[in-house]
C-alpha cells in the first residue's frame, strides 16, 4: 500500500512539473509574440540579461555615406557605401549597429557584409569598432517614376551617442518627348460655362506611338461637349486615343463643362502617355466666384498651316464674362518671332515687334470686342509659330490665350535638265 502511495506521489510530482513547464513555455511564448518581429533580436538579448559594455577612450562615432553614381537612371543598379568609425584615436565602442534606411525609389539587391533586411531597413552588426574605418555596401536597383532618392543611415553603439547622416541622389529622367498642356478660365461664375483646352505635342525628334490622353474633370462636373468626342468616358475620366505623333506633331482637345453651384476652386488634371513608356501630366485650377469682373480672351488664326511668305491674320476676341464692370483693361499680344506685322485694327496704344498693347479702359458685364492683326510669315519652314495674348485689369480676373500655327517645310524644286542622246 505504501508502495502504491509512493508511486502516486511520484506521478503527481511529474504531472505538476509538466504543468509548470507548459505554463512557463506559454508565458515565454506570449512574451516573445507580444514583441514586434523587427525587435525579436532585442527580445532575445533581454532574455540573456546582457548589460551594455562601457566604451573605451571616450569614442565619438563618425559616419559617411556615398553613392557610386551621382545621377543614375531608372532600372540602373547603384551601390551605397557606408564608412564608419570612432573619431578619437585609441577609443573603442561595443555592440555596434549600423542601419541603412532605403528610399522608396529603390529595390534592395544585396549587402556586404551580410546584413538583415526588413521593411526597407538594413541592419549591420559588429562586436566593436575603433578609430580604423570600417565599410559596408548596399546594392540597389533604381525604380521608375522617382526623381530623387533620399537615403538615411544611422550608427549606434552601447553608451555612445548615435550619429545620423542622409544622402540625396537625383535620378536622371528620360528626355521629354511628349508634352501635354492645359489652358482654361482663370475664374468663372457659379453655374456658368467652363471650357478647357488640351494641347498634346511630340517635342522630340522621333515618332511616339499609340498616344493616349486622359482628362479628369473636377468631381461632380458634367461633360457638356468635347471636340473631338472622347473614345472612352467613365466620369470623371475622359480618354482619347490619338494614334501616332510625328516629330513636332500635335493635337488639340476642347472640353466644355459647367461650373459648380458653390464658390471655391476646381482643379482639372490631364495625363498623356505613349507606347514608349512616356508619361506626362498637367494641372489647371479655376476660381469659382459668385460676383466679380472676369476678363476673357480668345485667339484664332486665318489658317492652321502656312508657308513662308503667306499672310496670316490673327483675330483676338475679348469679353468681360463677370457680373461687375472691369476698369483699366489692357490687352497685350506677343507676335511670334520671324513674322512681320503689316496692319492692326483698331490702332494699338503701343507697338513693338515683340509686343502690341491696347487700352480698352472699361468693359461692362457681357461687353465684348475684336482685334485684327495682319502679319506676313518669314523665317524658315518646318517650325511652329507660338502666339500669346493676355488681358488684364486692376481687381479683375485676367484672361490668357495661346495659339500655335504650323509653318510647312520649304520645298526645293530643281530644274529638269535633258541631255541629248
C-alpha positions, 0 to 999 in steps of 0.5 A: 500500500505504501508502495502504491502511495509512493508511486502516486506521489511520484506521478503527481510530482511529474504531472505538476512539473509538466504543468509548470513547464507548459505554463512557463513555455506559454508565458515565454511564448506570449512574451516573445509574440507580444514583441514586434518581429523587427525587435525579436533580436532585442527580445532575445538579448533581454532574455540573456540579461546582457548589460551594455559594455562601457566604451573605451577612450571616450569614442565619438562615432563618425559616419559617411555615406556615398553613392557610386553614381551621382545621377543614375537612371531608372532600372540602373543598379547603384551601390551605397557605401557606408564608412564608419568609425570612432573619431578619437584615436585609441577609443573603442565602442561595443555592440555596434549597429549600423542601419541603412534606411532605403528610399522608396525609389529603390529595390534592395539587391544585396549587402556586404557584409551580410546584413538583415533586411526588413521593411526597407531597413538594413541592419549591420552588426559588429562586436566593436569598432575603433578609430580604423574605418570600417565599410559596408555596401548596399546594392540597389536597383533604381525604380521608375517614376522617382526623381530623387532618392533620399537615403538615411543611415544611422550608427549606434553603439552601447553608451555612445551617442548615435550619429545620423547622416542622409544622402540625396541622389537625383535620378536622371529622367528620360528626355521629354518627348511628349508634352501635354498642356492645359489652358482654361478660365482663370475664374468663372461664375457659379453655374456658368460655362467652363471650357478647357483646352488640351494641347498634346505635342511630340517635342522630340525628334522621333515618332511616339506611338499609340498616344493616349490622353486622359482628362479628369474633370473636377468631381461632380462636373458634367461633360457638356461637349468635347471636340473631338468626342472622347473614345472612352468616358467613365466620369470623371475620366475622359480618354482619347486615343490619338494614334501616332505623333510625328516629330513636332506633331500635335493635337488639340482637345476642347472640353466644355463643362459647367461650373459648380453651384458653390464658390471655391476652386476646381482643379482639372488634371490631364495625363498623356502617355505613349507606347514608349513608356512616356508619361506626362501630366498637367494641372489647371485650377479655376476660381469659382466666384459668385460676383466679380469682373472676369476678363476673357480672351480668345485667339484664332488664326486665318489658317492652321498651316502656312508657308513662308511668305503667306499672310496670316491674320490673327483675330483676338476676341475679348469679353468681360464674362463677370457680373461687375464692370472691369476698369483699366483693361489692357490687352497685350499680344506677343507676335511670334518671332520671324513674322512681320506685322503689316496692319492692326485694327483698331490702332494699338496704344503701343507697338513693338515687334515683340509686343502690341498693347491696347487700352480698352479702359472699361468693359461692362458685364457681357461687353465684348470686342475684336482685334485684327492683326495682319502679319506676313510669315518669314523665317524658315519652314518646318517650325511652329509659330507660338502666339500669346495674348493676355488681358488684364485689369486692376481687381479683375480676373485676367484672361490668357490665350495661346495659339500655335500655327504650323509653318510647312517645310520649304520645298526645293524644286530643281530644274529638269535638265535633258541631255541629248542622246 
